[in-house]
Amino acid sequence: IPGKEGAENQKDGEYVLTYEDKDGDWMLVGDVPWEMFTDSCRRLRIMKGSDAIGLAPRAGEKSKNRN
């Protein structure tokens, strides 16, 4: 499943910051440049890492997957 790697690596009890974009999709904070984030962010949510499986990866994980 695309995007699954980042949240899977979270240990039980760890939390991640997510946001809802203007399309209603929940994404991990840090997956887009700051200006795009501020234009598209509608609300923030702190989620358990295990609940964030399937969300888009963070920027560092995305760039790691490009190589």
GROMACS elastic network, one bead per residue, 0.5 to 0.9 nm:
[ bonds ]
;  ai    aj funct       b0    kb
    1     4     6  0.56695   500
    1     5     6  0.83653   500
    1    54     6  0.68640   500
    2     5     6  0.76519   500
    2    54     6  0.68370   500
    2    55     6  0.83516   500
    2    56     6  0.76483   500
    2    57     6  0.85103   500
    3     6     6  0.66226   500
    3     7     6  0.79905   500
    3    53     6  0.74909   500
    3    54     6  0.53079   500
    3    55     6  0.56591   500
    3    58     6  0.87772   500
    3    61     6  0.89910   500
    3    62     6  0.85593   500
    4     7     6  0.59700   500
    4     8     6  0.61539   500
    4     9     6  0.88828   500
    4    52     6  0.83466   500
    4    53     6  0.51783   500
    4    55     6  0.67099   500
    4    56     6  0.75958   500
    4    57     6  0.73696   500
    5     8     6  0.51964   500
    5     9     6  0.63775   500
    5    53     6  0.77003   500
    5    54     6  0.81432   500
    5    57     6  0.73376   500
    5    61     6  0.83338   500
    6     9     6  0.55027   500
    6    10     6  0.70410   500
    6    49     6  0.86618   500
    6    52     6  0.86085   500
    6    53     6  0.74972   500
    6    54     6  0.86136   500
    6    55     6  0.83996   500
    6    56     6  0.82115   500
    6    57     6  0.55593   500
    6    58     6  0.71069   500
    6    61     6  0.69500   500
    7    10     6  0.52771   500
    7    11     6  0.87173   500
    7    16     6  0.83031   500
    7    48     6  0.89229   500
    7    49     6  0.53036   500
    7    50     6  0.62226   500
    7    51     6  0.78691   500
    7    52     6  0.55665   500
    7    54     6  0.73859   500
    7    55     6  0.76501   500
    7    57     6  0.77893   500
    8    11     6  0.79045   500
    8    49     6  0.73515   500
    8    50     6  0.66763   500
    8    52     6  0.83150   500
    8    53     6  0.61483   500
    8    54     6  0.88364   500
    9    49     6  0.82107   500
    9    50     6  0.88760   500
   10    13     6  0.82903   500
   10    14     6  0.62023   500
   10    15     6  0.79313   500
   10    16     6  0.85530   500
   10    48     6  0.86087   500
   10    49     6  0.52812   500
   10    50     6  0.69115   500
   11    14     6  0.56453   500
   11    15     6  0.88107   500
   11    49     6  0.71205   500
   11    50     6  0.79166   500
   12    15     6  0.86173   500
   12    48     6  0.78543   500
   12    49     6  0.71026   500
   12    50     6  0.69043   500
   13    48     6  0.65639   500
   13    49     6  0.73455   500
   13    50     6  0.83253   500
   14    47     6  0.85846   500
   14    48     6  0.59422   500
   14    49     6  0.56241   500
   14    50     6  0.82266   500
   15    46     6  0.64058   500
   15    47     6  0.54238   500
   15    49     6  0.50618   500
   15    50     6  0.84076   500
   15    52     6  0.88902   500
   16    28     6  0.73176   500
   16    29     6  0.81344   500
   16    45     6  0.84180   500
   16    46     6  0.57202   500
   16    47     6  0.54054   500
   16    48     6  0.62105   500
   16    49     6  0.56670   500
   16    52     6  0.75329   500
   17    27     6  0.87514   500
   17    28     6  0.61966   500
   17    29     6  0.57432   500
   17    30     6  0.89698   500
   17    44     6  0.70730   500
   17    45     6  0.59806   500
   17    47     6  0.63671   500
   17    48     6  0.88562   500
   18    26     6  0.64597   500
   18    27     6  0.54428   500
   18    29     6  0.51371   500
   18    30     6  0.88784   500
   18    43     6  0.85759   500
   18    44     6  0.57393   500
   18    45     6  0.51950   500
   18    46     6  0.60705   500
   18    47     6  0.69254   500
   18    52     6  0.81597   500
   18    55     6  0.87024   500
   19    25     6  0.81127   500
   19    26     6  0.54756   500
   19    27     6  0.54626   500
   19    28     6  0.64099   500
   19    29     6  0.62643   500
   19    37     6  0.89027   500
   19    41     6  0.61644   500
   19    42     6  0.71021   500
   19    43     6  0.55825   500
   19    45     6  0.59166   500
   19    46     6  0.85325   500
   20    23     6  0.77848   500
   20    24     6  0.56345   500
   20    25     6  0.54355   500
   20    27     6  0.64008   500
   20    28     6  0.89898   500
   20    40     6  0.80205   500
   20    41     6  0.58462   500
   20    42     6  0.55397   500
   20    43     6  0.54415   500
   20    44     6  0.64667   500
   20    45     6  0.80392   500
   21    24     6  0.53572   500
   21    25     6  0.55119   500
   21    26     6  0.64702   500
   21    27     6  0.73806   500
   21    37     6  0.80607   500
   21    39     6  0.87241   500
   21    42     6  0.56224   500
   21    43     6  0.76297   500
   22    25     6  0.74598   500
   22    39     6  0.85097   500
   22    40     6  0.52348   500
   22    41     6  0.64654   500
   22    42     6  0.61231   500
   23    26     6  0.89300   500
   23    40     6  0.82916   500
   24    42     6  0.84205   500
   25    55     6  0.87780   500
   26    45     6  0.89790   500
   26    52     6  0.88782   500
   26    55     6  0.66322   500
   26    56     6  0.81289   500
   27    30     6  0.87243   500
   27    31     6  0.73975   500
   27    52     6  0.85810   500
   27    55     6  0.53871   500
   27    56     6  0.53807   500
   27    57     6  0.78309   500
   27    58     6  0.86640   500
   28    31     6  0.61283   500
   28    52     6  0.79411   500
   28    55     6  0.63622   500
   28    56     6  0.59651   500
   28    57     6  0.63548   500
   28    58     6  0.59824   500
   28    59     6  0.89839   500
   29    32     6  0.77537   500
   29    37     6  0.81266   500
   29    44     6  0.86923   500
   29    57     6  0.88200   500
   29    58     6  0.67540   500
   29    59     6  0.86055   500
   30    33     6  0.72508   500
   30    34     6  0.78909   500
   30    37     6  0.81469   500
   30    57     6  0.84091   500
   30    58     6  0.52671   500
   30    59     6  0.55096   500
   30    60     6  0.82976   500
   31    37     6  0.84338   500
   31    56     6  0.69935   500
   31    57     6  0.62631   500
   31    60     6  0.80133   500
   31    61     6  0.87291   500
   31    62     6  0.76221   500
   32    35     6  0.83136   500
   32    36     6  0.63197   500
   32    37     6  0.61071   500
   32    58     6  0.81345   500
   32    59     6  0.66288   500
   33    36     6  0.54844   500
   33    37     6  0.62293   500
   33    38     6  0.88635   500
   33    59     6  0.85396   500
   34    38     6  0.61713   500
   34    39     6  0.85934   500
   35    38     6  0.51852   500
   35    39     6  0.61673   500
   35    40     6  0.86076   500
   36    39     6  0.51373   500
   36    40     6  0.61068   500
   36    41     6  0.83531   500
   37    40     6  0.52429   500
   37    41     6  0.55885   500
   38    41     6  0.55591   500
   38    42     6  0.86277   500
   39    42     6  0.85900   500
   41    44     6  0.75756   500
   47    50     6  0.81289   500
   47    51     6  0.63275   500
   47    52     6  0.65336   500
   48    51     6  0.52409   500
   48    52     6  0.65845   500
   49    52     6  0.51726   500
   49    53     6  0.70549   500
   50    53     6  0.58619   500
   51    54     6  0.85570   500
   52    55     6  0.57047   500
   52    56     6  0.89063   500
   53    56     6  0.86851   500
   54    57     6  0.83861   500
   56    62     6  0.85959   500
   57    60     6  0.80195   500
   57    61     6  0.59012   500
   57    62     6  0.59789   500
   58    61     6  0.53685   500
   58    62     6  0.62016   500
   58    63     6  0.87929   500
   59    62     6  0.50347   500
   59    63     6  0.62209   500
   59    64     6  0.85433   500
   60    63     6  0.53148   500
   60    64     6  0.61418   500
   60    65     6  0.87139   500
   61    65     6  0.62524   500
   61    66     6  0.88140   500
   62    65     6  0.51920   500
   62    66     6  0.64795   500
   63    66     6  0.50963   500
   63    67     6  0.69789   500
   64    67     6  0.58500   500
